[in-house]
Amino acid sequence: MEGKMKAAVMTGTRKMEIQERDIPKAKSGEVLVKIEYVGICGSDMHFFEAGRLGNWIVDVPLVLGHESGGTVVEVGEGVTNLKPGDRVALEPGVGCGECEMCKKGLYNLCPNMDFMAIPHERDGVFLEYYAHPASMCFKLPDNVDTMEGGLMEPLSVGLHAVDISGAKMGQSAVVLGCGCIGLVTIMALKAAGIDEIYAVDVLDKRLEKAKEVGAMTVINGKEQDAVEFIKSLPGGGCDLVYETAGSEFTTLQSAKMVKKGGAVTLVGMCANSEITYDIGSLSAAEARLFTIFRYRNLYPKAIRLVSQGKIPLKSIVSHVFDFKDIVNGINYNIENKADVIKGVIKMQHT
């Protein structure tokens, strides 16, 4: 397929312009995908607002966006699992396939990871067409649309957190933070058969959504001492604690909420990599501490759960912005965090 396409290119802090580029060709092992929906992730907002995220600095023009779904329009040589017309979810990270981590199946930990929308790795998908390895494009069943395809990315984070923690039916769980990742963690817990779920946030709109997607009880941390509430439960806490907000305050709270013999899973990433943590409380409870980094081998499971109706994924979308209004859309997400639960960009093809 030849021709031109539009791409939204970040050219500096809070600067983005629509540029014309050549439509890429699908190389051997790749497919060319017409991008239809892209979720706006917190990392996109951090990069756009601050020009950096942790040690990643946007010092070259960069296309943001890594949560995408679309339709295959061209297949490269050797591709047999997909054909033009197939609707797919694109997993954004491509491991090297040669290192120890990749060979163990832990490709999310690959030191040579090539991840969308990361400076000096690969461009993201705020553009009309994208060439991607066919092995990282997952066909969607008829009852799952490409907006949901894009949302498989954050859902995979929630599924990974629940898997890593060893969650089992009959356990209790508390989720700290009810943004997108907190909500998909709640949905992943429900799909795993866990019904006693507590959700903590300071924004009522997010708490209402948490209740809608599966939380049994919601707690507004501004109005109630969340730690004292959870500690007052039978057993003195929850079996499972998930920190998804990425704040030092909630990270410190997590150690005080876990029941003896339980598990804390840190899903969010604090701005400061070194913080004070209550290891004493954790040790006294003989509680386990888990961390996660992205996800691995979970897109098929995510797609299956959505297709089976076990996860109402699209329900977390609160705002849809047209591609032509992408700058306003990203700025709106940054400036209206109390209003936006999950924003999505709808691509418009010329």
C-alpha positions in Angstrom: 0.0 0.0 0.0 1.5 3.3 -1.0 0.5 6.9 -0.2 0.6 9.4 2.6 -0.8 9.4 6.1 -1.2 11.8 9.0 0.8 11.4 12.2 0.6 13.5 15.4 4.2 14.2 16.3 5.3 15.6 19.7 8.0 18.2 18.9 8.5 19.6 22.4 6.9 20.0 25.8 3.2 20.6 25.3 3.9 20.9 21.5 2.4 18.6 18.9 1.7 18.9 15.2 0.0 16.9 12.5 2.6 15.9 10.0 2.3 14.0 6.7 4.4 10.9 6.4 4.7 8.0 3.9 2.5 5.0 4.8 5.0 2.3 5.9 5.3 -1.0 4.2 4.8 -4.3 5.9 8.2 -6.0 6.1 8.7 -9.8 6.4 6.8 -11.0 9.4 4.9 -7.8 9.8 1.3 -6.6 9.0 0.2 -3.1 8.1 -2.6 -2.0 10.3 -5.1 0.9 9.8 -5.3 2.3 13.3 -8.8 3.1 14.4 -8.7 3.7 18.2 -5.9 4.7 20.6 -6.2 5.0 24.3 -4.7 8.0 26.0 -2.4 6.6 28.7 -0.9 8.3 31.8 2.5 8.0 30.2 1.4 9.9 27.1 0.2 12.7 29.4 3.5 12.7 31.4 5.6 12.9 28.3 3.5 15.6 26.7 3.2 17.7 29.9 6.7 17.3 31.3 8.8 16.2 28.3 9.9 13.1 30.3 8.8 10.1 32.3 11.4 8.9 34.8 14.6 8.4 32.9 13.0 8.6 29.5 13.4 12.1 28.0 11.7 13.3 24.8 14.7 14.9 23.1 13.7 13.9 19.6 10.3 14.1 17.7 8.1 11.4 19.0 4.7 9.9 18.1 2.9 9.1 21.4 0.2 6.4 22.0 0.6 2.7 22.6 -3.0 1.4 23.3 -4.3 0.6 19.8 -6.8 -1.4 17.8 -7.3 -1.5 14.1 -7.7 -3.4 10.8 -5.1 -5.3 8.9 -4.7 -3.8 5.3 -1.5 -5.6 4.2 0.5 -8.6 5.2 4.3 -9.0 4.8 6.1 -12.1 3.5 5.7 -15.1 5.7 2.7 -14.0 7.6 0.1 -16.8 7.8 -1.9 -16.0 11.0 -3.5 -12.8 9.7 -5.0 -11.5 6.5 -6.3 -8.2 5.2 -9.6 -7.3 6.9 -8.8 -8.9 10.2 -9.4 -6.6 13.2 -6.6 -6.7 15.7 -5.3 -5.5 19.0 -1.6 -4.5 18.8 0.6 -5.4 21.8 3.1 -2.5 21.9 6.3 -4.1 23.2 8.6 -6.2 21.0 11.3 -8.1 22.8 14.6 -9.1 21.2 13.8 -12.8 21.4 17.4 -13.7 22.1 18.1 -12.7 25.7 17.7 -14.7 28.9 14.4 -13.0 29.8 12.9 -13.5 26.3 13.9 -17.2 26.3 12.2 -17.6 29.7 9.0 -16.1 28.3 9.6 -13.0 30.5 9.8 -10.7 27.5 8.4 -7.7 29.3 11.8 -7.7 31.2 13.8 -7.8 28.0 16.7 -5.3 28.3 16.5 -4.6 24.6 12.7 -4.1 24.6 11.4 -2.0 21.7 8.2 -0.4 23.0 5.9 2.0 21.3 6.0 5.7 22.2 9.3 5.5 24.1 12.1 7.9 23.1 14.8 6.2 21.0 12.8 2.9 20.9 9.9 3.2 18.5 7.2 5.7 17.5 3.7 5.2 18.9 0.3 4.9 17.2 -1.2 8.4 17.2 -1.1 8.0 13.4 -3.2 6.5 10.6 -1.2 3.4 9.7 1.3 1.3 11.6 3.6 -1.7 10.5 3.9 -4.1 13.4 5.1 -7.7 13.9 2.3 -10.1 13.1 3.2 -12.1 16.2 2.2 -9.1 18.4 -1.1 -8.4 16.6 -4.0 -10.4 18.0 -7.1 -11.1 16.0 -10.4 -9.9 17.6 -13.5 -12.0 17.6 -16.7 -10.6 16.0 -18.1 -9.4 19.3 -15.1 -7.4 20.3 -14.5 -4.0 18.5 -11.3 -2.2 17.8 -11.9 0.4 20.6 -11.9 -2.6 23.0 -8.9 -3.9 21.1 -6.9 -0.8 22.1 -8.0 -1.2 25.8 -6.5 -4.7 25.9 -3.3 -3.0 26.8 -4.3 -1.5 30.2 -6.5 -4.6 30.9 -3.4 -6.7 30.5 -1.7 -4.7 33.3 -4.6 -5.5 35.6 -4.6 -9.2 34.7 -0.8 -9.4 35.3 -1.2 -7.8 38.7 -3.9 -10.3 39.7 -1.9 -13.2 38.3 1.3 -12.2 40.1 -0.4 -11.8 43.4 -1.7 -15.4 43.3 -5.3 -14.2 43.9 -7.8 -17.0 44.7 -11.6 -17.3 45.0 -12.8 -16.4 48.4 -10.1 -13.9 49.2 -10.7 -10.2 50.0 -8.9 -7.4 48.1 -8.5 -3.6 48.3 -7.5 -1.5 45.3 -5.9 1.8 46.0 -6.6 4.2 43.2 -9.5 4.0 40.8 -8.1 5.5 37.6 -7.9 3.3 34.5 -5.4 0.8 36.0 -7.3 0.5 39.3 -10.6 -0.1 37.4 -9.1 -2.8 35.2 -7.6 -4.4 38.3 -11.0 -4.5 39.9 -12.5 -6.1 36.7 -9.6 -8.6 36.6 -10.3 -9.5 40.3 -14.0 -10.0 39.5 -13.2 -12.3 36.6 -10.9 -14.3 38.9 -13.9 -15.0 41.1 -13.1 -12.5 43.9 -16.2 -10.6 45.1 -15.1 -8.9 48.3 -13.4 -6.0 46.7 -12.8 -2.6 48.4 -11.9 0.5 46.3 -10.2 3.6 47.5 -9.9 7.0 45.8 -10.5 10.7 46.5 -12.7 11.4 43.4 -16.4 10.4 43.6 -16.7 9.9 39.9 -14.0 7.3 39.9 -15.5 5.6 43.0 -18.9 5.4 41.3 -17.3 3.7 38.3 -15.4 1.3 40.6 -18.8 0.3 42.1 -20.2 -0.1 38.7 -17.4 -2.5 37.5 -17.3 -4.7 40.6 -16.2 -3.1 43.8 -18.3 -4.2 46.8 -17.5 -1.2 48.9 -15.9 2.2 48.0 -14.0 4.5 50.3 -13.3 8.2 49.7 -9.9 8.7 51.3 -10.6 12.4 51.8 -13.7 11.7 53.9 -12.7 8.5 55.7 -9.5 7.0 57.0 -9.0 4.1 54.5 -6.4 2.4 56.6 -8.5 2.3 59.7 -11.5 1.0 57.7 -9.6 -1.8 56.1 -7.9 -2.7 59.4 -11.3 -2.9 61.1 -12.3 -5.8 58.8 -12.3 -9.4 60.1 -8.7 -10.6 60.2 -7.4 -7.0 60.5 -7.0 -6.3 56.8 -7.4 -7.7 53.2 -5.8 -10.8 51.8 -4.7 -8.8 48.7 -3.7 -5.2 48.4 -3.1 -3.5 45.1 -1.5 0.0 44.8 -2.4 1.4 41.4 -2.2 5.2 42.0 1.6 5.4 41.9 1.6 7.9 44.8 4.0 7.7 47.8 1.0 8.2 50.2 -1.0 5.2 48.9 2.2 3.1 48.6 2.9 3.7 52.3 -0.7 2.8 53.1 -0.5 -0.5 51.4 1.7 -2.2 54.0 -0.8 -1.2 56.8 -3.8 -2.8 55.0 -2.7 -6.3 54.4 -3.9 -9.2 56.5 -1.4 -11.6 58.1 -0.2 -14.0 55.4 -1.5 -11.8 52.6 0.1 -10.0 49.7 0.8 -6.5 48.6 1.2 -5.8 44.9 2.7 -2.5 43.7 1.2 -1.8 40.3 1.7 2.0 40.1 5.1 3.6 39.8 6.0 6.5 42.1 7.7 9.5 40.7 10.5 9.0 43.1 12.1 5.6 42.8 13.4 5.6 46.4 10.7 6.1 49.1 10.3 5.1 52.8 8.2 1.9 53.2 6.9 0.1 56.3 8.8 -3.1 56.0 8.2 -3.8 59.7 4.4 -4.1 59.3 4.9 -6.3 56.3 7.4 -8.6 58.0 5.2 -8.8 61.2 2.4 -10.0 59.0 4.6 -12.4 57.0 3.0 -10.7 54.0 4.5 -11.0 50.5 5.4 -8.0 48.4 5.1 -8.2 44.7 5.9 -5.7 41.9 4.9 -5.8 38.2 6.3 -4.2 35.1 3.8 -4.0 32.2 2.6 -7.6 31.4 3.4 -10.6 29.3 1.5 -13.3 27.4 -1.8 -11.9 28.4 -3.5 -10.4 25.3 -5.2 -13.7 24.3 -6.6 -14.1 27.9 -7.7 -10.4 27.9 -9.5 -10.8 24.5 -11.2 -14.0 25.6 -12.5 -12.5 28.9 -14.0 -9.5 27.1 -15.5 -11.7 24.3 -17.1 -13.9 27.0 -18.7 -10.9 28.6 -16.8 -11.3 31.9 -15.1 -7.9 31.7 -17.1 -4.8 30.6 -14.0 -3.1 29.2 -15.6 -0.3 27.2 -17.5 0.9 30.3 -14.4 2.7 31.6 -14.3 5.0 28.5 -15.6 8.4 29.6 -14.3 10.6 26.7 -13.7 10.0 22.9 -11.8 12.7 21.0 -11.4 12.9 17.2 -7.8 12.6 15.9 -8.0 16.2 14.4 -8.6 17.4 18.0 -5.8 15.3 19.6 -3.9 18.2 21.2 -7.1 19.5 22.8 -7.9 15.9 23.9 -4.6 15.3 25.6 -4.7 18.7 27.3 -8.3 18.0 28.5 -7.1 14.8 30.0 -4.2 16.6 31.8 -6.3 19.5 33.1 -9.5 17.6 34.0 -8.3 14.5 35.9 -11.4 14.6 38.1 -13.7 14.3 35.1 -11.8 11.9 32.8 -11.8 8.2 33.7 -10.4 7.0 30.3 -9.9 9.0 27.2 -9.7 7.5 23.7 -8.6 9.0 20.3 -10.8 8.0 17.4 -8.7 8.0 14.2 -10.1 9.7 11.1 -8.8 8.4 7.7 -8.7 10.6 4.7 
